[in-house]
Amino acid sequence: MNRSTRGRSRALVALLCVGAIALAACGSDSDSSSTAADGTTAASNDTSAPASDILAEATRISELASTGLVFAAADSDVASTDIVAQTGWLGPESTPAPPADVNLQIIICAPGTACETAANYAVEAAEAIGWTAEIVPGAGTPESFTQAFDTALSKSPDVIMTMAVPDVLVGASLAKAKEQGVVTISVADAPNASGPDAYDAYVSYRMPLMHQVNAYNIIAETSGKANVILINDSAFPNLVESNKQFQKVTSQCADCTVKVVDWQITDALDPVKADSAITAALQANPDATHLVLPYSIGMSSVVEAVRKAGKTDSVKVVSKDGDEIGLQAIASGGSSANAGVSLEWVAYAGVDEAIRGVTKSGYTPTESLGLGVHLFTTANTPADGAADYTQFFDYKAKYLELWGVS
């Protein structure tokens, strides 16, 4: 992403995304829709649900997202009518030829998370074009991220890619990387202003859009009477923005209630702390219908806390990211829904940006990466908890074609 685009995109999530295409409103009657050349599905005007009818829009969006991919031209502050069905490729149509002998270091937020899963896919993509790639673990804290950057920089990299490592926590490390001529790519961080403490490019994981989809789905399934406990991790700007967008959607629902509970990723990683936080939240909100998590970290502890409280049948656990842990929780009955973007897709998009960085080409603008959101539910999640986004579009084959890999 270039600097001017970065400045305009502060509110967007970090694992960058989706199209600069004007999108028409999509009605709830699928028979009235038509597929446009850009791969989105737009409905005729006479069947579009009124923007003021939040329940109708929530039902439309949740149905579209659970049967395929939905797309919007931004991650945040999206009008409901701008969330439409995505049926084709909306990403870049060309990529510079990947150079040889590139050293890619990938720093992850913490082991055993969606960050690590995405990093493994990035290694796969990098090796497909003949690059050397290695994962460097963080531990969810600023100190661990600084140490991970030092480790990565000691290995003479050409590119450092991070998975959910906020620029506001590693500004000095980013400045050091720039001094050494190292390209820096962020996946799943909310873009900071341009400068030495910003990444060179940001790839949106579409987290705020995911949580908007979750919010619409909760409104739909409660007929507009949701009572939500919303877990907030303030250490990650992208997660804060996601919760802000969740609340913006639910604020349109007159009979919906949202109560925010703060914790940190270190609480989620500690079963005792996670149990304590969730137990207290449930006791303080006995009429809660949903417990919404910022990620699937600590999912097993959360599900167990709900069970111990005797709330399994009355409180639905919802998460986002569409990662293996979250989807396995749906498959096993512990969670009811999870809005996500393919971790493989976003990893390949990150490597595509890395190619542009080392070839000194222009980065893909935030609005032109074309990643769609899918809503996993108990009705559509495979029994093994595995996600296959290529059933909607073979993005992997598209990237390999762009890179000249047969």
Secondary structure, 3 states (H helix, E strand, C coil): CCHHHHHHCCCCCCCCCCCCCCCCCCCCCHHHEEECCCCEEEECHHHCCCCCCHHHHHHHHHHHHHHCEEECCCCCCCCHHHCEEECCCCCCCCCCCCCCCCEEEEEECCCCCHHHHHHHHHHHHHHHCCCEEEEEECCCCHHHHHHHHHHHHCCCCCEEEEECCCHHHCHHHHHHHHHCCCEEEEECCCCCCCCCCCCCEEECCCHHHHHHHHHHHHHHHCCCCCEEEEEECCCCHHHHHHHHHHHHHHCCCCCCEEEEEECCHHHHHCHHHHHHHHHHHHHHCCCCCEEECCCCCCHHHHHHHHHHCCCCCCCEEEEECCCHHHHHHHHCCCCCEEEECCHHHHHHHHHHHHHHHHCCCCCCCHHHCCCCEEEEECCCCCCCCCCCHHHCCCHHHHHHHHCCCC
